[in-house]
C-alpha cells in the first residue's frame, strides 16, 4: 500500500457511527443481537424504574418488606442488563468485542476510583457540611451506578472506536 492511500484511509475516520455509540453503547450495526440488547435492556429499565416510582409515590408499607423487595427488583434489572450485554458482546466480531470489553474495563476502573472518592467524601460531607445521610438512598445505588457509568462506558467506547 503506498503512503497516499494509507493517508486517505487514516483520515476517513472510524468505521462506526457516533450516535449509536454515545446513545446506546453499541456500534449501530442494527444486527438482531444489537436490537435485542437495546429492546430488552430498555424494557427491564422501564420495569425497574416504574417499580421504584410506584413504591416511592404510594409510600408502600410495611417498610421492612418494601425496601428489600425494591432492592430485589433493582438487582433483577441490573442482572438483566448484564446478561443482555454479555449476549450482545458474544455476537460481535473480534475487533468489536475487544473494544467493548476494553471500554467495560476502563469503565470499571473509572467507577472504582469514583466510588472510592465518594466513600472518602461521604463521611466528610456529614461531618463538615452537616448533610443528612439517608440509608434509603443506598437502595438506589446500583441503579444510579449504572445510570452514571453507562455514559462513561459509551464515552470510552467512542474513544476506543476512533482508533480503528
C-alpha positions in Angstrom: 0.0 0.0 0.0 1.5 3.3 -1.0 1.6 6.2 1.6 -1.0 8.2 -0.3 -3.6 5.5 0.1 -2.6 4.9 3.7 -3.1 8.6 4.5 -6.6 8.6 2.8 -7.6 5.5 4.8 -6.4 7.1 8.0 -8.3 10.3 7.5 -11.7 8.7 6.8 -12.3 8.2 10.5 -14.0 5.4 12.4 -16.0 2.6 10.8 -18.8 3.1 13.4 -21.3 5.9 13.7 -21.0 8.2 16.7 -24.7 8.4 17.7 -25.3 4.7 18.5 -22.0 4.5 20.4 -22.8 7.5 22.6 -26.5 6.8 22.8 -26.8 3.1 23.3 -23.2 2.0 23.8 -23.5 -0.2 20.7 -21.9 0.1 17.2 -25.1 0.9 15.4 -24.9 -2.1 13.0 -28.6 -2.9 13.5 -28.0 -6.6 13.9 -30.5 -8.8 15.6 -28.3 -9.1 18.7 -28.0 -5.3 19.0 -31.7 -4.7 18.6 -32.4 -7.4 21.2 -30.0 -5.9 23.6 -31.5 -2.4 23.3 -35.1 -3.6 23.5 -34.7 -5.9 26.5 -32.5 -3.5 28.4 -35.0 -0.7 27.9 -37.9 -2.9 29.0 -36.0 -4.0 32.1 -35.0 -0.5 33.0 -38.6 0.7 32.4 -40.0 -2.0 34.7 -37.4 -1.3 37.4 -38.0 2.5 37.2 -41.7 2.0 37.3 -41.5 -0.1 40.4 -39.3 2.4 42.2 -41.6 5.3 41.2 -44.7 3.4 42.3 -43.1 2.4 45.6 -42.0 6.0 46.3 -45.3 7.6 45.2 -47.5 5.3 47.2 -45.2 5.1 50.1 -45.9 1.4 50.3 -45.9 -0.2 53.7 -44.5 -2.1 55.6 -41.1 -0.7 55.0 -39.5 -3.9 56.3 -40.9 -5.7 53.3 -40.8 -3.0 50.6 -37.2 -2.0 51.0 -35.8 -5.5 50.4 -38.4 -6.1 47.7 -37.3 -2.9 45.9 -33.6 -3.9 46.2 -34.6 -7.3 44.7 -36.3 -5.6 41.7 -33.3 -3.4 41.1 -31.0 -6.3 41.4 -33.0 -8.3 38.9 -33.0 -5.3 36.4 -29.2 -4.9 36.7 -28.8 -8.7 36.2 -30.9 -8.4 33.1 -28.8 -5.6 31.8 -25.6 -7.5 32.4 -27.0 -10.7 30.9 -28.2 -8.9 27.7 -24.8 -7.1 27.4 -23.0 -10.4 27.6 -25.2 -11.9 24.9 -24.7 -8.9 22.7 -20.9 -9.0 23.2 -20.7 -12.7 22.3 -22.3 -12.0 18.9 -19.7 -9.3 17.9 -16.7 -9.9 15.8 -13.3 -10.0 17.3 -12.4 -6.3 17.0 -15.8 -5.0 18.2 -15.7 -7.5 21.1 -12.3 -6.3 22.1 -13.3 -2.7 22.0 -16.5 -3.4 24.1 -14.5 -5.4 26.7 -11.8 -2.7 26.8 -14.5 0.0 27.3 -16.0 -2.1 30.1 -12.6 -2.5 31.8 -11.9 1.3 31.6 -15.4 2.0 32.9 -14.9 -0.4 35.8 -11.7 1.4 36.7 -13.3 4.8 36.4 -16.2 3.7 38.5 -14.0 2.2 41.1 -12.0 5.4 41.5 -15.1 7.5 41.6 -16.7 5.2 44.2 -13.6 5.3 46.3 -13.5 9.1 46.4 -17.3 9.2 47.1 -16.6 6.8 50.0 -13.9 9.2 51.3 -16.2 12.3 50.8 -19.4 10.8 52.3 -18.3 10.9 56.0 -16.7 14.4 55.4 -20.0 15.7 54.0 -22.0 14.7 57.0 -19.3 16.0 59.4 -18.1 19.2 57.7 -21.2 20.3 55.8 -23.9 18.7 58.0 -25.6 17.0 55.1 -28.0 14.3 56.3 -27.0 10.7 55.5 -30.0 8.8 54.2 -29.8 5.0 54.3 -32.7 4.5 51.9 -30.6 6.2 49.1 -28.3 3.1 49.2 -31.1 1.0 47.7 -30.9 3.1 44.5 -27.1 3.0 44.3 -26.8 0.0 41.9 -29.4 1.7 39.6 -27.7 5.1 39.9 -24.3 3.5 39.5 -25.5 2.1 36.2 -27.1 5.4 35.1 -23.9 7.3 35.9 -21.4 4.7 34.4 -23.3 3.9 31.2 -22.4 7.3 29.7 -18.8 6.7 30.9 -18.7 3.3 29.1 -20.2 4.9 25.9 -17.5 7.6 26.1 -14.8 5.1 26.5 -16.2 3.0 23.6 -16.3 6.2 21.4 -12.7 7.0 22.3 -11.6 3.4 21.5 -13.6 3.2 18.3 -11.8 6.3 16.9 -8.6 4.3 16.9 -9.9 1.9 14.3 
